[in-house]
Amino acid sequence: MAALVRAEVNAGFFGLVAGRLDRAARARLVRLLVVDPVSRRSESDRLMDVAKAASLGKFKQRLALHSELDAIGPAGVWLEGVPAGKVAHFAGEARVTDAADMRKVGTDKQLTLPAGFVHTVATRVRDDVVTMICKRIAAIHKKGHDHLESRFWKVASATAVTPVV
């Protein structure tokens, strides 16, 4: 009985989210499931890459990924009214379901799972970008502090007054 209720509730969420998608948004979400015959990877596979060190190059990659995710559409708006736990569940299901299996489910579910995944990845990427900024600023601050301190000690030692006896 619990499985039936869960399926009914999920179907309601799938219909709600799919109803908010226009034709262009649907096409962008479906494109995430298309597998490249050469690399045998879909666009959603590429979204699963995690952030590396806070280098400038990795920072730029994260910003580019953030722009790509924004271009897919406002996933947060699409998922409005869906509990955060359900969004996380949909994202997790999309993460472990390959593109071929995703095409076997209903259309509404086929659109909602990637929408939840995009929303979750976009949140993670924003967090990565903010963390990288904080790390870079902390490194700059530390270098500045060290430089200032070394300059202070050089000046202090050069102007040291020797006591007269």
Order of alpha helices (4+ residues) and beta strands (2+ residues): alpha-alpha-alpha-alpha-alpha-alpha-alpha-alpha
